Amino acid sequence: MDDIGKRILYEDNHLIAVNKLPSEIVQGDETGDETLAETVKQYIRKKYHKPGNVFLGIPHRLDRPSSGAVLFAKTDKSLSRISVMFKDRRVRKIYWAVLDAPPPEPEGKLIHYLVRNRKTNKSSAFPENRAGAKQAVLNYRLTAATDNYYLVEIELVTGRHHQIRAQFAREGCHIKGDLKYGASRSNRGGGIHLHARSLEFQHPVTRKIISIAAPPPNEVLWNVFRHAAD
């Protein structure tokens, strides 16, 4: 377990937010790999000298290969309230993505209809509605570019399975390292250049506005774009 304390973005009696690493899994699956949730539980258990089980609710998730801000709930009350806020789209979610081609316009909105294939764990984006599809909407703007890559800032309007990855792939723009959605090469370690940059919401208990920002991974291309975006 790494020093999780250095990745804590926000913490109070009700919530804790952590900067997830690429390829880290939020919640357990068939791989049996150690999860971010369990790592956070261990951190809470050690910091507060809590014996026995530690409650930690998971109101949302990030794709395993992506990185960035993940919010957990430390109490039942905060979990139920923040889960409703995510469901009702009252949490503002900003992502950064590094693409291998420029988006259709420097700034715009993407609207597609996503069909999820659970066998392949992949979603396909279509321009028109069809049976079993869910509408996917996001806003984006191009913020920086190098000779080969393009940084876009994305605000999610909906929260569909692999939404950002599938929608930009449909437009011929692949997230760096994302082999599943058409990238030409993988990244070392299996991560992709998709980062949950920030969360903003009204605290479910105190009602204060909370803004959480996660720095991208310490990696060459991310460092180039981080300085450009700042």
C-alpha positions as a printed Julia matrix, in Angstrom:
230×3 Matrix{Float64}:
   0.0     0.0     0.0
   1.4     3.4    -0.99
   1.2     6.46    1.24
  -2.5     7.09    0.65
  -2.38   10.12    2.94
  -0.56   12.07    0.24
  -3.45   11.42   -2.16
  -6.23   12.67    0.08
  -7.9    15.63   -1.66
 -10.58   16.38    0.92
 -11.71   14.93    4.24
 -14.2    15.73    6.98
 -16.42   13.68    9.3
 -18.76   12.75    6.45
 -16.76   12.51    3.22
 -13.3    11.67    1.95
 -11.96   12.24   -1.58
  -8.87   10.53   -2.99
  -6.79   10.95   -6.14
  -7.04    7.55   -7.84
  -4.02    6.21   -9.7
  -4.27    4.84  -13.26
  -5.13    1.1   -13.22
  -6.24    1.25   -9.57
  -9.63   -0.34   -9.02
 -12.23    1.49   -6.92
 -14.35   -1.5    -5.92
 -13.71   -5.25   -5.94
 -14.22   -7.38   -9.04
 -13.35  -10.84  -10.29
  -9.62  -10.04  -10.38
  -9.41   -9.99   -6.61
  -6.96   -7.07   -6.75
  -6.72   -4.77   -3.76
  -9.16   -1.91   -4.13
  -8.89    1.81   -3.51
 -11.86    1.51   -1.15
 -10.0    -1.01    1.02
  -6.87    1.16    1.0
  -8.94    4.13    2.19
 -10.53    2.0     4.92
  -7.07    1.03    6.15
  -6.07    4.7     6.17
  -9.13    5.64    8.25
  -8.63    2.69   10.6
  -5.01    3.65   11.26
  -5.46    7.44   11.44
  -8.42    7.35   13.83
  -7.47    4.17   15.7
 -10.72    2.48   14.75
 -10.96   -1.19   15.7
 -12.96   -3.6    13.61
 -14.86   -2.75   10.45
 -14.79    0.75    8.95
 -17.81    2.01    7.01
 -17.03    3.44    3.59
 -19.74    4.1     1.02
 -19.1     4.3    -2.71
 -21.49    6.78   -4.39
 -19.69    6.8    -7.77
 -16.81    5.1    -9.6
 -14.11    5.73  -12.17
 -13.05    3.35  -14.9
 -10.08    1.29  -13.78
  -7.59    2.66  -16.36
  -8.46    6.3   -15.62
  -7.22    8.49  -12.77
  -8.5    11.35  -10.64
 -10.92   12.4    -7.95
 -13.02    9.69   -6.3
 -15.44   10.62   -3.51
 -16.31    8.22   -0.68
 -18.85    8.57    2.13
 -17.86    7.89    5.74
 -21.43    7.66    7.1
 -24.73    6.12    6.0
 -26.4     9.53    6.0
 -23.83   11.15    3.75
 -23.82    8.14    1.42
 -27.57    8.19    0.85
 -27.62   11.94    0.26
 -24.58   12.19   -2.01
 -25.76    9.17   -4.02
 -28.99   10.98   -4.8
 -27.0    14.07   -5.81
 -24.94   12.05   -8.28
 -28.1    10.43   -9.65
 -29.85   13.79  -10.01
 -26.78   15.32  -11.72
 -26.19   17.83   -8.95
 -22.47   17.05   -8.83
 -20.42   18.99  -11.39
 -17.83   16.62  -12.88
 -14.88   17.9   -14.92
 -12.49   15.58  -16.74
  -9.29   16.05  -18.7
  -8.59   13.77  -21.66
  -5.57   13.57  -23.93
  -6.67   12.71  -27.48
  -4.69   11.49  -30.49
  -6.66   13.73  -32.88
  -8.35   17.14  -32.54
 -12.04   17.18  -31.56
 -14.64   18.19  -34.18
 -14.59   21.84  -33.04
 -12.45   23.75  -30.54
 -15.48   23.85  -28.25
 -18.77   22.04  -28.4
 -21.28   19.46  -27.2
 -21.38   15.77  -28.04
 -24.72   13.96  -28.02
 -24.83   10.25  -28.74
 -26.84    7.19  -27.85
 -24.81    4.53  -26.05
 -25.43    0.8   -26.16
 -23.54   -1.24  -23.57
 -22.27   -4.74  -24.25
 -21.81   -6.38  -20.88
 -19.96   -9.39  -22.33
 -17.19   -7.21  -23.75
 -17.56   -4.48  -21.1
 -17.69   -1.88  -23.84
 -20.14    0.8   -24.97
 -20.81    1.85  -28.56
 -21.94    5.37  -29.44
 -24.47    6.05  -32.19
 -25.76    9.34  -33.62
 -29.39    8.19  -33.51
 -31.45    6.52  -30.8
 -32.02    2.77  -30.97
 -33.35   -0.06  -28.84
 -31.54   -0.37  -25.53
 -29.59    2.85  -25.94
 -29.16    5.62  -23.38
 -28.54    9.23  -24.32
 -25.04   10.48  -23.5
 -24.25   14.2   -23.36
 -21.04   16.07  -22.61
 -19.58   19.52  -23.18
 -15.94   19.98  -24.08
 -13.31   22.55  -25.02
  -9.83   22.18  -26.44
  -7.4    23.74  -23.98
  -3.91   22.8   -25.24
  -2.08   20.83  -27.93
   1.32   19.4   -28.81
   2.43   18.13  -32.23
   0.68   14.8   -31.64
  -1.83   15.16  -28.81
  -4.72   17.36  -27.75
  -5.95   18.16  -24.26
  -9.7    18.63  -23.85
 -11.58   19.66  -20.73
 -14.9    17.86  -20.44
 -17.99   18.52  -18.36
 -20.18   15.45  -18.1
 -23.9    16.11  -18.36
 -24.86   12.44  -18.15
 -22.87    9.66  -16.53
 -22.95    6.6   -18.78
 -20.73    3.53  -18.94
 -17.41    4.49  -20.61
 -19.16    7.6   -21.91
 -16.17    9.85  -22.63
 -14.16    7.03  -24.13
 -16.99    5.87  -26.42
 -18.17    9.32  -27.52
 -14.77   10.64  -28.54
 -13.91    7.34  -30.23
 -17.05    7.78  -32.32
 -15.66   11.16  -33.43
 -12.34    9.59  -34.42
 -10.5    10.92  -31.35
  -9.01    8.23  -29.15
  -7.8     8.73  -25.6
  -4.08    8.07  -25.37
  -3.46    4.49  -24.28
  -7.08    3.36  -24.63
  -6.7     0.24  -26.76
 -10.27   -0.85  -26.02
 -11.6     2.21  -27.84
  -9.17    2.38  -30.73
  -5.89    3.91  -29.52
  -2.89    2.68  -31.5
  -0.67    1.95  -28.47
  -1.09    1.18  -24.8
   0.41    3.18  -21.95
   2.96    1.71  -19.62
   1.12    0.18  -16.68
  -2.17   -0.15  -18.56
  -3.64    3.24  -17.66
  -5.14    5.76  -20.07
  -4.92    9.54  -20.28
  -8.37   10.21  -18.87
  -8.4    12.09  -15.58
 -11.27   13.09  -13.29
 -10.02   16.62  -12.7
 -12.62   18.03  -10.3
 -15.89   17.6    -8.41
 -18.1    20.41   -7.18
 -21.25   19.94   -5.09
 -23.21   21.12   -2.09
 -22.08   19.21    0.97
 -24.82   16.68    1.84
 -24.72   17.58    5.55
 -23.27   21.09    6.03
 -24.71   22.46    2.76
 -21.48   24.31    1.99
 -20.23   24.31   -1.6
 -17.3    21.9    -1.87
 -14.8    22.06   -4.74
 -12.27   19.25   -5.07
  -9.44   19.29   -7.62
  -7.11   16.38   -8.4
  -3.71   16.96  -10.01
  -3.05   14.6   -12.94
  -0.46   11.83  -12.62
   3.22   12.78  -12.49
   3.95   11.67  -16.05
   5.75   13.43  -18.93
   2.79   14.24  -21.17
   0.47   15.06  -18.28
   3.11   17.42  -16.92
   3.33   19.22  -20.26
  -0.43   19.68  -20.41
  -0.81   20.53  -16.73
   1.48   23.53  -17.12
  -0.26   24.55  -20.35
  -3.7    24.34  -18.76
  -2.6    26.29  -15.67
